[in-house]
Amino acid sequence: MSETHTVTIEPLGREIECRDDQTILDACLRAGVWVPHSCTHGTCATCKVDVLDGDVDHGESSSFALMDFERDEGKTLLCCARPESDVTFEADLDVDEELEVFPVRDFTGTIIELEDIAKDIKRLKIELDDDLGFNAGQYMRVIIPGTDGIDRTWSMANSPTEQRIIEFQVRNVPGGVATDGWLFKDAAVGDELKLSGPYGKFVLRTWEEDKPIVMLGGGTGLAPLASMVKHALEDEAYEGHITLYAGGATAEHLYDVDYFRELEEEYEDQFTFHACTSEEAEGFRHGHVNTVMEEDFKTLSGYQGYMCGSPVMVEACLKSFMGKRLFPRDIFHEDFFNEADKAEGGLNSPLIKR
């Protein structure tokens, strides 16, 4: 039987209750207390805090994200840490006051659409049992059917105004429990799923002045950017100009190209779209998204930059953004980690926000 402990969040002085079989991050988010986080799997180190008092079980924190000497110094990762007593921790709660915080909740969902949209990529649409409030760019945790509670995190690709039906865009990972072993194997329309969310701070910053935005998405890293673009344009949430670069190895790896090209025609004064392929293909820009972007801009001074994809892709895009004089405070990113990425550690630059 689980035991409940009191967790105090400094410098807020806020107290919440957390079970010893529950992560401290989960308890905070369900109580509506926003604390920094990104991957929620112990890899990125965004949720690293100082434990001021009490004992925690560090769980499955990656040794890359939380080194042995840091554990000895009293640091922990909230997304993996579970309380073994009453705990007090101090976090960098640099939260934009304009950011609407949606408490994490549990949902039951039913698959209503499952289709192949590109090579090794499926579109997964789920109807939830209740409305989901979230910010464009956030993600959900999905419990994989037929496993002992194994979960994966996937970003919503739909606009936040679509609160009952959510869309994921998922790439197959060879040997992956969630993809190769389920979604691309025997998942079917009508299947029920357990989900929780929303998570993450990689969101469209609609409260900022309308600085022009450049977005770089690799593979299914396009999903949260798609949510942002839909919210900005179709929901009229943002009045500035957005340039979106979507990249894939070949034309077969790209999806929704026609949709974004139609958006470009409809919102010609507000939206520009470039589909990029590593291999030359007729009708597509040739090169990685960051190198194609470099061809188009002499400088990005005064812009905001958003990027999402694999850790390697995000690191390359970061260098390109900074090389074009984009200030770190105006760069926002999300890494897509698979199990191999978690074993090796991911990009964790202190310069940029998640």
Beta strands, then each sheet from edge to edge (+ up, - down):
strand 1: 4-10
strand 2: 14-19
strand 3: 48-53
strand 4: 56-57
strand 5: 75-77
strand 6: 82-83
strand 7: 87-90
strand 8: 105-118
strand 9: 121-128
strand 10: 139-143
strand 11: 151-155
strand 12: 165-171
strand 13: 192-199
strand 14: 213-218
strand 15: 242-248
strand 16: 271-277
strand 17: 285-286
strand 18: 304-309
strand 19: 331-335
sheet 1: 2+ 1- 7- 3+ 5-
sheet 2: 4+ 6-
sheet 3: 11+ 10- 13+ 8- 9+ 12-
sheet 4: 17+ 16+ 15+ 14+ 18+ 19+
end
